[in-house]
Amino acid sequence: MTHDQEPNDWEWESPERRRPRRLDDEESSEVGFPIVWVLIGGLAGLLTIGLIGMGVVQFLNKRSAPGPTPAGLPTLALPATATPLAITVQPPTPTPLQATPTQAPTAAVVQPTDTPEPVAPTEIQVSGYVQIVNTDGAGLSLRAGPGTNNARLVVAEEGSILTVIGGPNEDEEGQTDDAGNVYIWWFLRHSDGTEGWGRADFLAPSLPPTE
């Protein structure tokens, strides 16, 4: 058919007489080429992943594998572990509590405010004191020796307190009292400092003189 022919002059052909294209040819021409490359790419990817996985596994095995023991180093043998001994802990025995005895309160000692009066001695003794008594107010003569034959040094008034500085001595003349006892004399010191002998029957033990 030429270009100058009218469409009406075209020879009509029935669809049945037209030769249809094979469906297989169309699918092979449009689909067959890309499927091959997809398969090749997939196989290459799987191969690459496999190689990478094998490399990683070998690397990890090298890292985890123990290194060789250096030659010449002795191998230390660890001693066998001893079986631990069973230790029984005894609880401490409680100490019984002992009651502390309570001390009775001590009564406070009350000191008396008044000083007790001293007690006069019962005997004449050296370094003690005597008082002139029984002279009917005449007083006692202190003499130079233990007897009336000695000189009178001073007369001590009745009631005077004198210090005993010596004695006792018996009467030099042996004079005796009504009962036949020899008179006894003591060596005395007067308050004015005079010292002389006084007969014992006119003396009584006394406390020191008060100021």
Secondary structure, DSSP 8 states (H G I E B T S, - for coil): --TTS-GGGS----TTTS----HHHHHHHHTHHHHHHHHHHHHHHHHHHHHHHHHHHHHHHHHHS-----TT----------------------------------------SS-------SS--TTSEEEE-SSTTS-EEEESSSSTTS-EEEEE-TT-EEEEEEEEEE-TT--B-TTS-B-EEEEEE-TTS-EEEEEGGGEEEE-----
